[in-house]
Amino acid sequence: MTTANAAMLDKIKSGQGFIAALDQSGGSTPKALRGYGIGEDAYASDEEMFGLIHAMRSRIVTAPCFDGSKVIGAILFERTMDGEAGGKPVPALLWERGVVPFLKVDKGLEVEVDGVQLMKPMPDLDALCDRAVAKGVFGTKMRSVVNLGNPAGIKAIVQQQFAEAKRIAAHGLVPIIEPEVNIKSPERDAADRLLLKECLAALDAWDGAPVMLKLSLPTEAGLFQPLVDHPKVLRVVALSGGFSRPEACAHLAKNPGIIASFSRALLEDLRAPMSDAEFDASLGGAIDEIHAASVA
């Protein structure tokens, strides 16, 4: 392990803070830009759209308040990893500021089968992992979705996540495994419990370095404590899943040991026309609120 990787590992393992999710992909980018105050009439092509979202992310990661004192990691979209901010490659800039870089690697979701949406195939995963390592990225994140409490579906989703995690870990990267339970599911509590059971079984069979888990906050506070305490889990992080920031923070604070990895709940008050001072004040307020809930 390199000196930088050892320092990143220590930061993620024991850092008092949260992980920012800055990984909106092609499908979710228009929604993210709308939330930021940029309508679809502002761009005429995907290239222009990605340019605008990169400008937004650059503004976030170069803001004075965005540093490793409260933000211990950041998950990047592939184009963000390949881009620059503040005149430097984004992963290098992040780590210079004490923020550990991760990369979203999944290619989206399959149609629902057995109440879940598996990840689409990732034929280029090994090449992408090699590029990430070369750019100083520490870990990866991949998302699939649980819509119903279906035992066969949830078993399949966890098996797929851990199989891909094995490929990722072979490159020396730390995988964040994200089987998201849809918070609008009519069977959310049952899905939480099935997911816990399958994750514990997969972890018991796991023979590599510790992994990370990114989960929806459970309906029963504290349900995922066995995952938080598991020796093969480096960290459990939570997604906001559609909750507003106050709601997400309130739920998070009831689950000790789990830290935030919020996207929309982090960015929801930011707007393109803000002055730099307004932008930093708004982002800083969100960071303070999410940090407080993560270390509660």
Backbone hydrogen bonds, N-H to C=O, Kabsch-Sander energy under -0.5 kcal/mol:
donor,donor_aa,acceptor,acceptor_aa,energy
6,A,2,T,-2.4
7,A,3,T,-2.1
8,M,4,A,-2.5
9,L,5,N,-2.9
10,D,6,A,-2.1
11,K,7,A,-2.0
12,I,8,M,-2.5
13,K,9,L,-2.6
14,S,10,D,-2.6
15,G,11,K,-2.0
17,G,15,G,-1.1
18,F,70,K,-1.9
19,I,260,A,-2.8
20,A,18,F,-0.5
20,A,73,G,-2.7
21,A,262,F,-2.4
22,L,20,A,-0.8
22,L,75,I,-2.2
28,S,25,S,-0.6
29,T,25,S,-1.4
32,A,28,S,-2.0
33,L,29,T,-2.8
34,R,30,P,-2.4
35,G,31,K,-2.3
36,Y,32,A,-1.2
37,G,34,R,-1.5
38,I,33,L,-3.0
39,G,37,G,-0.6
42,A,39,G,-1.8
43,Y,40,E,-0.9
49,M,45,S,-2.2
50,F,46,D,-3.1
51,G,47,E,-2.0
52,L,48,E,-2.0
53,I,49,M,-2.2
54,H,50,F,-2.1
55,A,51,G,-1.9
56,M,52,L,-1.9
57,R,53,I,-2.5
58,S,54,H,-2.8
59,R,55,A,-2.0
60,I,56,M,-1.8
61,V,57,R,-2.8
62,T,58,S,-1.6
63,A,60,I,-1.1
66,F,63,A,-1.8
67,D,65,C,-1.3
68,G,97,R,-2.8
70,K,67,D,-1.2
71,V,67,D,-2.1
72,I,18,F,-2.1
72,I,70,K,-0.7
73,G,18,F,-1.2
74,A,100,V,-2.5
75,I,20,A,-2.8
76,L,74,A,-0.5
76,L,102,F,-2.3
77,F,22,L,-0.9
80,T,77,F,-0.7
81,M,77,F,-2.3
82,D,78,E,-1.9
83,G,79,R,-0.7
83,G,80,T,-0.7
85,A,88,K,-2.7
88,K,85,A,-1.5
90,V,83,G,-2.1
93,L,89,P,-2.5
94,L,90,V,-2.7
95,W,91,P,-2.2
96,E,92,A,-2.2
97,R,93,L,-1.2
97,R,94,L,-0.8
98,G,95,W,-1.5
99,V,94,L,-2.7
100,V,72,I,-2.5
100,V,98,G,-0.5
102,F,74,A,-2.7
103,L,139,G,-1.7
104,K,76,L,-3.1
105,V,141,K,-2.6
106,D,141,K,-0.8
110,E,118,L,-3.0
113,V,116,V,-2.7
116,V,113,V,-1.7
117,Q,145,V,-3.1
118,L,116,V,-0.6
120,K,108,G,-2.5
125,L,122,M,-1.7
128,L,124,D,-2.4
129,C,125,L,-2.7
130,D,126,D,-2.1
131,R,127,A,-2.0
132,A,128,L,-2.4
133,V,129,C,-2.5
134,A,130,D,-2.1
135,K,131,R,-1.4
136,G,133,V,-1.6
137,V,132,A,-2.6
138,F,101,P,-2.8
139,G,101,P,-1.0
140,T,174,V,-1.9
141,K,103,L,-2.2
142,M,176,I,-1.6
144,S,178,E,-2.5
145,V,117,Q,-1.9
146,V,180,E,-3.8
147,N,115,G,-2.8
147,N,145,V,-0.6
148,L,115,G,-1.7
150,N,148,L,-2.0
154,I,150,N,-2.7
155,K,151,P,-2.2
156,A,152,A,-2.2
157,I,153,G,-2.2
158,V,154,I,-2.1
159,Q,155,K,-2.4
160,Q,156,A,-2.3
161,Q,157,I,-2.1
162,F,158,V,-2.4
163,A,159,Q,-2.1
164,E,160,Q,-2.3
165,A,161,Q,-2.1
166,K,162,F,-1.6
167,R,163,A,-1.2
168,I,164,E,-2.2
169,A,165,A,-3.1
170,A,166,K,-1.4
171,H,168,I,-1.8
172,G,169,A,-2.1
173,L,168,I,-1.2
174,V,138,F,-1.8
176,I,140,T,-2.4
177,I,175,P,-0.7
177,I,212,M,-2.8
178,E,142,M,-1.7
178,E,176,I,-0.6
180,E,144,S,-2.5
180,E,178,E,-1.1
182,N,146,V,-2.9
182,N,180,E,-0.6
185,S,182,N,-2.0
188,R,185,S,-1.1
191,A,187,E,-2.6
192,D,188,R,-2.7
193,R,189,D,-2.0
194,L,190,A,-2.3
195,L,191,A,-2.6
196,L,192,D,-2.3
197,K,193,R,-2.1
198,E,194,L,-2.5
199,C,195,L,-2.7
200,L,196,L,-2.4
201,A,197,K,-2.0
202,A,198,E,-2.4
203,L,199,C,-2.5
204,D,200,L,-2.2
205,A,201,A,-1.2
206,W,202,A,-0.7
206,W,203,L,-0.7
211,V,232,K,-2.4
212,M,175,P,-2.5
213,L,235,R,-1.9
214,K,177,I,-2.9
215,L,213,L,-0.5
215,L,237,V,-2.5
217,L,239,L,-0.6
221,A,219,T,-0.7
223,L,220,E,-2.0
225,Q,222,G,-1.8
227,L,224,F,-1.2
228,V,224,F,-1.9
229,D,225,Q,-2.4
230,H,227,L,-0.7
233,V,230,H,-1.9
234,L,211,V,-3.3
234,L,232,K,-0.6
235,R,211,V,-0.6
236,V,257,G,-0.5
237,V,213,L,-3.2
237,V,235,R,-0.5
238,A,259,I,-2.5
239,L,215,L,-1.6
243,F,240,S,-2.3
248,A,244,S,-3.2
249,C,245,R,-2.8
250,A,246,P,-2.0
251,H,247,E,-2.4
252,L,248,A,-2.6
253,A,249,C,-2.3
254,K,250,A,-0.6
254,K,251,H,-1.0
255,N,252,L,-2.3
258,I,255,N,-1.8
259,I,236,V,-1.9
261,S,238,A,-2.9
266,L,263,S,-0.9
267,L,263,S,-1.9
268,E,264,R,-1.5
270,L,267,L,-2.0
272,A,36,Y,-3.2
274,M,271,R,-1.5
279,F,275,S,-2.9
280,D,276,D,-2.5
281,A,277,A,-2.1
282,S,278,E,-2.6
283,L,279,F,-2.8
284,G,280,D,-2.6
285,G,281,A,-1.9
286,A,282,S,-1.9
287,I,283,L,-2.7
288,D,284,G,-2.4
289,E,285,G,-2.1
290,I,286,A,-2.5
291,H,287,I,-2.6
292,A,288,D,-2.3
293,A,289,E,-1.7
294,S,290,I,-1.9
295,V,291,H,-1.9
